[in-house]
Amino acid sequence: MILHSLIYILAVLGANYTTTPDWFIPLPIYGQVALGTFIFGVTFTQRDRLHHYGRSAVYLTIALAAIANVVMSSVLQVDIRIIIASFVAIILSETADTAIYQWLLQKSWFVRVMGSNAISVPLDTVIFWSIAFLGQLPISQMVKLIVGEIIIKYGIGALTALYRGKQTGLA
């Protein structure tokens, strides 16, 4: 459990550290996406692995990640809007994901992961970008970022779920 929690927390920290305009990557269709998106897509499925240890383990890991992110961001003097956006997005989207995942426990691994991500990925993305950059970036750029990020996060989550499912026979 500790290893899964640590990987999740480190991925959250890495993703949030690299989610600023300085770390945007151009994409041919959607304009751009934050580098942190590629890292954060893995966190959703990594967190799903923690369900094996029970709901309380998942919630504890989410809380530790949110607190660690606030501490890291404060030390690195990240803009307060990004710290608040990240904290609120993590708490709301990850707890929603956990509730949905638990509701889908009787389904296959892939259905649980994709079903819970279907809600948590857009929720996380819209909350984060709305709090962090509303009024700071043009709306058209925010829409492109949000759409691109949802697609990439969900895609990475799907690939991670497929890989994990093939690896363990859970798919």
C-alpha positions as CSV (number, residue, x, y, z in Angstrom):
1,M,0.0,0.0,0.0
2,I,2.8,2.4,0.9
3,L,4.4,2.1,-2.6
4,H,1.1,2.7,-4.4
5,S,0.4,5.7,-2.2
6,L,3.9,7.1,-2.6
7,I,3.7,6.8,-6.4
8,Y,0.3,8.5,-6.4
9,I,1.5,11.4,-4.2
10,L,4.7,11.9,-6.2
11,A,2.7,11.9,-9.5
12,V,0.3,14.5,-8.1
13,L,3.3,16.6,-7.0
14,G,5.0,16.3,-10.3
15,A,1.9,17.0,-12.3
16,N,1.0,20.1,-10.3
17,Y,4.5,21.4,-10.5
18,T,4.5,21.3,-14.3
19,T,1.0,22.7,-14.8
20,T,1.8,26.4,-15.5
21,P,2.0,28.3,-18.7
22,D,5.8,27.9,-18.6
23,W,5.2,24.1,-19.1
24,F,2.6,24.2,-21.9
25,I,3.3,21.9,-24.8
26,P,1.8,22.7,-28.3
27,L,-0.6,20.2,-29.7
28,P,-1.6,20.2,-33.4
29,I,-5.4,19.9,-32.8
30,Y,-6.1,21.5,-29.4
31,G,-3.5,24.2,-29.3
32,Q,-1.6,23.3,-26.1
33,V,-1.6,21.2,-23.0
34,A,0.3,21.4,-19.7
35,L,3.1,18.9,-19.3
36,G,1.6,18.0,-15.9
37,T,-1.4,16.5,-17.8
38,F,0.7,13.6,-19.0
39,I,1.8,12.8,-15.4
40,F,-1.6,13.4,-13.9
41,G,-3.4,11.0,-16.2
42,V,-1.5,8.2,-14.5
43,T,-2.6,9.3,-11.0
44,F,-6.3,8.4,-11.6
45,T,-5.5,4.7,-12.3
46,Q,-2.7,4.6,-9.7
47,R,-5.3,5.7,-7.1
48,D,-7.6,3.0,-8.3
49,R,-5.0,0.4,-7.4
50,L,-5.4,1.6,-3.7
51,H,-9.0,0.4,-3.6
52,H,-7.6,-3.1,-2.9
53,Y,-6.7,-1.7,0.5
54,G,-10.1,-0.2,1.2
55,R,-11.8,3.1,0.9
56,S,-10.1,4.6,3.9
57,A,-6.7,4.0,2.4
58,V,-7.8,5.7,-0.7
59,Y,-9.1,8.8,1.2
60,L,-6.0,8.9,3.4
61,T,-3.8,8.9,0.3
62,I,-5.9,11.7,-1.4
63,A,-5.6,13.8,1.7
64,L,-1.9,13.3,2.0
65,A,-1.4,14.2,-1.6
66,A,-3.5,17.3,-1.3
67,I,-1.5,18.4,1.8
68,A,1.8,17.5,0.3
69,N,0.9,19.5,-2.8
70,V,0.1,22.6,-0.7
71,V,3.3,22.3,1.2
72,M,5.5,21.8,-1.9
73,S,3.7,24.6,-3.8
74,S,4.1,27.0,-0.9
75,V,7.9,26.2,-0.6
76,L,8.3,26.6,-4.4
77,Q,6.3,29.9,-4.2
78,V,3.7,28.7,-6.7
79,D,0.9,31.2,-7.3
80,I,-1.8,30.9,-4.6
81,R,-4.5,30.5,-7.3
82,I,-2.8,27.3,-8.5
83,I,-2.4,26.0,-5.0
84,I,-6.1,26.6,-4.3
85,A,-7.2,25.2,-7.6
86,S,-5.1,22.1,-7.2
87,F,-6.3,21.5,-3.6
88,V,-10.0,21.9,-4.5
89,A,-9.7,19.9,-7.7
90,I,-7.9,17.0,-6.0
91,I,-10.3,16.8,-3.1
92,L,-13.5,17.0,-5.2
93,S,-12.5,15.0,-8.2
94,E,-10.6,12.2,-6.4
95,T,-13.4,11.7,-3.8
96,A,-16.0,11.6,-6.6
97,D,-13.8,9.1,-8.4
98,T,-13.5,7.0,-5.3
99,A,-17.3,6.9,-4.7
100,I,-18.0,5.9,-8.3
101,Y,-15.2,3.3,-8.3
102,Q,-16.7,1.8,-5.1
103,W,-20.1,1.7,-6.7
104,L,-18.6,-0.2,-9.7
105,L,-16.8,-2.8,-7.6
106,Q,-18.7,-5.7,-9.1
107,K,-17.6,-4.7,-12.6
108,S,-14.3,-5.5,-14.4
109,W,-11.2,-3.6,-13.6
110,F,-11.3,-1.7,-16.9
111,V,-15.0,-0.7,-16.4
112,R,-14.3,0.5,-12.9
113,V,-11.3,2.6,-14.0
114,M,-13.0,4.0,-17.1
115,G,-16.3,4.6,-15.4
116,S,-14.8,6.5,-12.5
117,N,-12.5,8.4,-14.7
118,A,-15.4,9.4,-16.9
119,I,-16.5,11.7,-14.1
120,S,-13.3,12.5,-12.2
121,V,-11.2,13.5,-15.2
122,P,-13.5,16.3,-16.5
123,L,-14.4,17.4,-13.0
124,D,-10.7,17.7,-12.1
125,T,-9.8,19.5,-15.3
126,V,-12.7,22.0,-15.2
127,I,-12.3,22.8,-11.5
128,F,-8.5,23.2,-11.7
129,W,-8.4,25.4,-14.9
130,S,-11.4,27.5,-13.8
131,I,-9.9,28.4,-10.4
132,A,-6.3,28.6,-11.5
133,F,-6.6,30.6,-14.8
134,L,-10.1,32.1,-15.2
135,G,-9.5,35.8,-15.9
136,Q,-5.8,35.1,-16.5
137,L,-6.0,33.3,-19.9
138,P,-8.4,34.0,-22.8
139,I,-11.5,31.8,-22.6
140,S,-10.7,30.4,-26.1
141,Q,-7.3,29.2,-24.8
142,M,-8.9,27.8,-21.6
143,V,-11.5,25.8,-23.6
144,K,-8.7,24.4,-25.8
145,L,-6.7,23.5,-22.7
146,I,-9.6,21.9,-20.9
147,V,-10.7,19.8,-23.9
148,G,-7.1,18.7,-24.7
149,E,-6.4,17.8,-21.1
150,I,-9.6,15.8,-20.7
151,I,-8.8,13.8,-23.8
152,I,-5.1,13.2,-22.8
153,K,-5.9,12.4,-19.1
154,Y,-8.7,10.0,-20.1
155,G,-6.5,8.4,-22.8
156,I,-3.5,7.9,-20.4
157,G,-5.9,6.5,-17.8
158,A,-7.2,4.1,-20.4
159,L,-3.7,3.0,-21.5
160,T,-2.7,2.6,-17.8
161,A,-5.8,0.6,-17.1
162,L,-5.3,-1.6,-20.1
163,Y,-1.6,-2.2,-19.2
164,R,-2.5,-3.0,-15.6
165,G,-5.4,-5.3,-16.7
166,K,-3.2,-7.2,-19.2
167,Q,-0.4,-7.4,-16.6
168,T,-2.7,-8.9,-13.9
169,G,-5.4,-10.5,-16.0
170,L,-8.0,-7.9,-14.7
171,A,-9.0,-6.3,-18.1
